[in-house]
Amino acid sequence: MEVEAHFLAKEDGVVAGIALAEMVFHEVDPSLKVEWSQADGDYVCKGLQFGKVTGRAYSVVVAERVVLNFMQRMSGIATLTKAMADAARPACILETRKTAPGLRLVDKWAVLIGGGKNHRMGLFDMVMIKDNHISIAGGVTNAIRSVDMYLNQQNLKMEVEVETRTLDEVKEVLNYASQTETSVTRIMLDNMVVPLTNGDVDVSMLQEAVKLIDGKFETEASGNLTLETVHKIGQTGVTYISSGALTHSVRALDISLKIDTELALQVGRRTKRA
């Protein structure tokens, strides 16, 4: 039995996962024909039919849930990323490694589709000196020196980011770098955005840190980031703003795949979902 099933957006958002959906359909049944009126990264409105798959009914329903699981999650990530990226300019939005187990590539792909940029993929493509590393090493200087020595001994070339929590730690990084050749390329300014009781944020500490660094290194703001605060943070001069919430707290975008689209639209209008 041959069927034609249509993708239906049940809320507004940025669609993502179209390329991955095609891979899934092809894996299940190479004879399935998939067509789209939208592309990854396009904005879709509630009620829009933006694609269809034609072929054996069995194959369509076998692939349906896998395709929708990927597309709904990726579209949710892309939608939030787009809103964050637009508000953050001129700073760039990054995700973190706080991704769903087994889905890091997919989650980071969705961030790119939404207009963000990718942070490191894992422990292998960038060194990040975090607070615990600094505590173990006995301070910022010792931690950076250990990393520089290791990279030199192993003849490795890669970017290094160091986390700072205070202006004194920022000054310590700058002092070390002024006296020693270092692999450090970026300074993370962690929790230097202070939440206020009225819902606003105080970014004065972040601004002072950016001023101290004065373009010598890339900068990355982290902590107390929301859609409401990201614009103010982005105006401080930081290079990047990282948000774990893009992937660890994602809300899926409501998308369905329906054979009887007319009935689906009637039901959707009745329930305010189309």
Salt bridges, closest charged atoms under 4 A:
GLU4 OE2 - HIS6 NE2 2.85
GLU4 OE1 - LYS52 NZ 3.60
GLU11 OE1 - ARG251 NH2 2.98
ASP29 OD2 - ARG56 NH1 3.95
GLU35 OE2 - LYS52 NZ 3.86
ASP86 OD1 - LYS82 NZ 3.41
ASP86 OD1 - ARG89 NH1 2.85
GLU95 OE2 - LYS108 NZ 2.95
ASP107 OD2 - ARG73 NH2 2.80
GLU161 OE1 - HIS119 NE2 3.28
GLU161 OE1 - ARG186 NH1 3.81
GLU163 OE1 - LYS130 NZ 3.14
GLU169 OE2 - ARG165 NH2 2.76
ASP200 OD2 - LYS232 NZ 3.13
GLU218 OE1 - ARG186 NE 3.03
GLU220 OE1 - HIS119 NE2 2.94
GLU220 OE1 - ARG186 NH1 3.20
ASP254 OD2 - ARG273 NH2 2.64
GLU262 OE2 - ARG269 NH2 3.68
